[in-house]
Amino acid sequence: MFGSDEDSHNHSLEVLNILEGYNTFMESIDTLCDMGCGNGRDLEWWATRTVEDDTGRNIPLNIKCTGVDLKEKISIASKYENIEYLTHNMEETISNRKFDIIWCHNSFQYVTNPLETLKKWWYMLTDGGMLALVVPSTTEVQYNKLHYTQPDYHYFNYTIPGLLHMLAVNGFDCAFTHKDTDDPWIKMVVYKSEHEPMDPKITRWYHLAEKELLPKTVIDSINKHGEVWQEELTLEWLNHSLKWYGSD
């Protein structure tokens, strides 16, 4: 999706720079997993975060970072003591591991079983842990016209309602969502709730609304139509801005 690792990382920074602004949040992170980490530019970002103390010195947070990808090895992992790299399929559980954060930028589109993968990630997170997901939609608006694509190895066409559905069914509190008009990228930051993953075959939108796993305007759409209409949604992003999706 990007021409270089640097381009991909620069795109990640649109989310990472907002997260870094929340000092208390950053200080609370002990463990992180980057699913589909590629060559590790985002992994390096997390591993090198610092916080300023009362004297103005930058103190390393020393977040224990795990990168997961199918490459045999990545060079960045050998540069930092707090980075571990695993040659592993991100759709499979990492045994006996728990993470405060799962970061997944520009890789979830390659997952062949998204519902089952999200279920496994829910179990891999600590209580209240965060999943940050940045994934392209293959249906977008270009020059005021709908544009449809289907790249190699992308098996699902992700939409905001579709991702909200998948995440909530798997027990995630869908707190933050953002997608710019004329931009294919959907950005979501969600949290592991007290509700365990549910059976998608029998779980209705109404069940998810009752568990309060969805934003208010999503619940309003469910109560009105029995389903979710994206054009009626107003959703909050990490910087607390609100966006109405009736224009997308």
Backbone torsions as a table, in degrees:
resi	resn	phi	psi	omega
1	MET	NA	-20.4	179.8
2	PHE	-124.4	154.7	-177.7
3	GLY	-75.3	-21.5	-177.8
4	SER	-155.4	165.6	175.6
5	ASP	-60.9	-36.4	179.8
6	GLU	-64.5	-41.7	177.6
7	ASP	-62.0	-42.8	179.1
8	SER	-62.7	-44.3	-179.4
9	HIS	-66.2	-40.3	178.3
10	ASN	-60.6	-35.2	175.9
11	HIS	-68.0	-39.8	176.7
12	SER	-58.3	-36.7	-176.1
13	LEU	-61.8	-20.9	176.5
14	GLU	-60.3	-32.1	176.4
15	VAL	-94.5	-44.2	-175.4
16	LEU	-60.0	-40.6	-178.4
17	ASN	-65.4	-31.6	175.6
18	ILE	-69.4	-45.7	-179.9
19	LEU	-59.7	-40.1	-177.3
20	GLU	-63.7	-23.5	179.9
21	GLY	-70.9	-11.9	179.4
22	TYR	-99.5	90.1	-171.9
23	ASN	-60.1	-44.3	-178.2
24	THR	-62.4	-40.6	176.8
25	PHE	-61.2	-48.8	-177.9
26	MET	-60.9	-40.7	-179.3
27	GLU	-68.3	-20.3	-177.8
28	SER	-81.8	-11.3	-173.7
29	ILE	-82.8	125.1	175.4
30	ASP	-106.5	-42.5	-176.2
31	THR	-131.8	144.4	-179.6
32	LEU	-142.2	144.7	174.3
33	CYS	-125.1	126.9	175.8
34	ASP	-100.4	105.9	-178.3
35	MET	-83.3	121.8	-175.7
36	GLY	71.3	54.0	-168.6
37	CYS	-76.9	-9.3	-178.9
38	GLY	60.5	-132.9	179.3
39	ASN	-85.4	-0.5	167.7
40	GLY	95.2	18.0	179.8
41	ARG	-64.3	-44.1	177.2
42	ASP	-66.7	-37.9	178.1
43	LEU	-58.8	-43.8	178.4
44	GLU	-63.3	-38.5	178.0
45	TRP	-58.1	-49.6	-179.4
46	TRP	-64.2	-39.0	-175.7
47	ALA	-70.5	-19.9	-174.7
48	THR	-109.1	15.2	-179.8
49	ARG	-69.3	146.6	177.6
50	THR	-130.9	165.6	173.6
51	VAL	-132.0	142.7	-178.5
52	GLU	-84.5	129.0	178.9
53	ASP	-88.0	-174.5	-174.9
54	ASP	-65.0	-20.5	-178.9
55	THR	-95.1	0.5	-179.9
56	GLY	90.4	2.2	178.1
57	ARG	-81.1	146.6	176.7
58	ASN	-89.5	115.4	-178.2
59	ILE	-102.0	123.8	179.6
60	PRO	-60.3	134.6	175.3
61	LEU	-75.2	-24.8	177.2
62	ASN	53.6	46.4	176.0
63	ILE	-64.3	131.1	179.1
64	LYS	-80.2	110.2	-170.3
65	CYS	-108.5	135.7	175.7
66	THR	-120.7	125.5	175.4
67	GLY	-102.3	137.5	-179.0
68	VAL	-125.7	125.7	176.7
69	ASP	-163.3	176.5	-178.4
70	LEU	-93.8	-2.5	176.2
71	LYS	-66.4	154.0	178.5
72	GLU	-67.4	-39.2	178.0
73	LYS	-162.6	162.5	174.0
74	ILE	-131.0	141.6	-172.4
75	SER	-66.7	-31.6	-177.7
76	ILE	-61.6	-31.4	-177.1
77	ALA	-61.6	-30.3	-178.6
78	SER	-81.9	-8.4	-177.1
79	LYS	-87.5	-18.6	-172.6
80	TYR	-132.2	134.0	179.2
81	GLU	-69.2	-24.1	-177.0
82	ASN	-96.6	17.8	172.7
83	ILE	-117.0	127.4	171.9
84	GLU	-118.1	136.2	178.7
85	TYR	-113.9	135.2	178.5
86	LEU	-121.8	125.3	170.2
87	THR	-78.9	103.5	-167.2
88	HIS	-158.5	146.7	173.9
89	ASN	-76.7	120.8	-175.7
90	MET	-67.4	-10.4	175.8
91	GLU	-81.5	-8.1	-178.1
92	GLU	-107.4	147.9	-179.7
93	THR	-65.3	140.1	171.1
94	ILE	-92.1	113.8	-170.4
95	SER	-58.5	134.6	172.1
96	ASN	56.3	30.5	178.1
97	ARG	-115.8	139.2	173.0
98	LYS	-129.2	140.2	-177.5
99	PHE	-129.6	144.1	174.3
100	ASP	-75.2	-32.9	-178.4
101	ILE	-133.1	135.5	163.8
102	ILE	-113.6	120.2	179.5
103	TRP	-106.7	129.5	-177.4
104	CYS	-142.3	95.0	-178.7
105	HIS	-112.3	125.7	174.4
106	ASN	57.4	40.4	176.8
107	SER	-144.8	-22.9	-176.9
108	PHE	-62.9	-24.2	-179.6
109	GLN	-64.6	-15.8	-179.4
110	TYR	-93.3	-3.5	179.6
111	VAL	-70.8	134.3	-178.3
112	THR	-91.1	-19.3	177.6
113	ASN	-134.1	78.8	-173.3
114	PRO	-62.9	-38.5	-179.4
115	LEU	-62.5	-46.8	-179.1
116	GLU	-68.3	-35.7	179.4
117	THR	-65.5	-45.4	178.2
118	LEU	-62.7	-36.4	176.6
119	LYS	-60.9	-45.7	179.2
120	LYS	-64.6	-39.1	179.5
121	TRP	-65.7	-36.1	176.3
122	TRP	-56.7	-45.0	-179.7
123	TYR	-70.4	-24.0	-179.1
124	MET	-83.2	-11.8	179.4
125	LEU	-87.9	149.4	170.9
126	THR	-70.3	164.5	178.7
127	ASP	-57.1	127.3	-178.6
128	GLY	76.2	6.7	-178.8
129	GLY	-63.2	159.7	-173.1
130	MET	-109.4	138.1	169.5
131	LEU	-113.3	123.2	174.8
132	ALA	-110.3	121.0	-172.0
133	LEU	-125.5	124.9	175.6
134	VAL	-125.7	113.1	-170.9
135	VAL	-138.5	142.3	179.0
136	PRO	-82.1	146.5	167.8
137	SER	-96.3	141.1	179.7
138	THR	-94.5	5.8	169.5
139	THR	-117.7	118.7	-175.7
140	GLU	-145.3	174.4	176.7
141	VAL	-104.5	125.1	174.3
142	GLN	-128.3	121.1	179.8
143	TYR	53.7	44.2	176.3
144	ASN	66.4	19.1	175.3
145	LYS	-127.8	145.6	175.4
146	LEU	-68.1	135.8	-178.5
147	HIS	-127.2	126.4	-176.2
148	TYR	-116.1	131.9	175.0
149	THR	-137.1	162.9	174.3
150	GLN	-146.1	88.4	-178.9
151	PRO	-67.2	163.1	173.3
152	ASP	-55.9	139.8	172.6
153	TYR	67.9	10.7	170.6
154	HIS	-100.6	115.4	-171.5
155	TYR	-106.0	-5.1	-179.1
156	PHE	-136.9	147.1	175.1
157	ASN	-99.4	103.3	-174.5
158	TYR	-82.8	138.1	174.9
159	THR	-129.0	166.6	177.4
160	ILE	-61.0	-52.0	178.6
161	PRO	-59.7	-38.3	-179.2
162	GLY	-64.2	-42.9	178.7
163	LEU	-69.2	-39.7	175.7
164	LEU	-57.6	-41.0	-179.6
165	HIS	-64.2	-51.2	-178.8
166	MET	-59.9	-43.0	-176.7
167	LEU	-70.4	-45.0	-179.1
168	ALA	-65.6	-40.8	177.4
169	VAL	-58.1	-30.7	-179.9
170	ASN	-94.8	21.0	169.8
171	GLY	82.8	19.2	179.2
172	PHE	-97.3	136.0	173.0
173	ASP	-81.8	110.9	-170.5
174	CYS	-85.7	79.9	-170.9
175	ALA	-78.2	-45.0	-169.2
176	PHE	-131.4	134.3	179.7
177	THR	-143.2	144.4	174.9
178	HIS	-153.1	138.1	171.3
179	LYS	-150.1	124.5	176.8
180	ASP	-79.9	146.3	172.1
181	THR	-61.6	142.9	-178.2
182	ASP	65.3	19.8	178.0
183	ASP	-130.8	125.2	-175.9
184	PRO	-73.8	-12.1	-169.1
185	TRP	-84.0	125.0	173.4
186	ILE	-99.8	127.1	-178.9
187	LYS	-116.1	127.1	-178.2
188	MET	-136.1	137.1	173.1
189	VAL	-125.2	117.7	-173.5
190	VAL	-131.2	166.9	-174.2
191	TYR	-130.0	145.5	175.4
192	LYS	-67.2	119.1	179.7
193	SER	-92.5	-177.1	177.0
194	GLU	-77.5	-10.9	-177.4
195	HIS	-88.3	122.8	178.3
196	GLU	-70.2	158.3	177.1
197	PRO	-53.0	140.9	-176.2
198	MET	-106.7	165.8	178.1
199	ASP	-76.5	112.8	-177.0
200	PRO	-65.2	-18.1	-178.5
201	LYS	-73.1	-23.2	-175.8
202	ILE	-124.2	-2.0	-177.3
203	THR	-91.7	121.2	-178.7
204	ARG	-96.6	164.2	174.5
205	TRP	-53.2	-39.6	-178.7
206	TYR	-60.1	-37.8	179.0
207	HIS	-63.4	-40.8	-179.2
208	LEU	-68.8	-37.4	177.4
209	ALA	-63.8	-41.8	180.0
210	GLU	-62.7	-32.0	179.8
211	LYS	-83.8	-1.6	177.2
212	GLU	58.0	42.5	177.6
213	LEU	-93.2	-1.5	-173.0
214	LEU	-124.1	151.8	176.0
215	PRO	-60.9	159.9	-173.6
216	LYS	-58.4	-45.5	-176.3
217	THR	-69.3	-24.9	173.8
218	VAL	-68.5	-45.1	177.8
219	ILE	-62.5	-40.1	177.8
220	ASP	-60.1	-41.4	179.3
221	SER	-65.6	-39.7	177.8
222	ILE	-62.4	-46.5	-178.7
223	ASN	-65.6	-28.8	-178.2
224	LYS	-83.8	-41.8	-171.0
225	HIS	-115.9	-15.8	-172.6
226	GLY	81.4	5.4	178.6
227	GLU	-155.3	180.0	-177.3
228	VAL	-107.4	124.8	175.1
229	TRP	-105.0	114.3	-176.0
230	GLN	-58.9	-35.0	-176.1
231	GLU	-66.9	-9.6	177.9
232	GLU	-102.3	3.7	-174.0
233	LEU	-91.8	137.9	166.2
234	THR	-123.0	118.1	-171.0
235	LEU	-123.5	148.4	-177.6
236	GLU	-93.2	146.0	175.4
237	TRP	-111.6	174.2	-173.9
238	LEU	-56.7	-32.9	-179.8
239	ASN	-85.7	10.3	177.9
240	HIS	71.3	12.9	171.3
241	SER	-75.1	153.5	178.3
242	LEU	-114.6	138.9	179.0
243	LYS	-130.5	130.8	174.7
244	TRP	-89.7	129.8	-175.2
245	TYR	-97.5	14.8	175.6
246	GLY	-69.0	-16.9	-178.4
247	SER	-92.6	-5.5	-177.6
248	ASP	-91.9	NA	NA
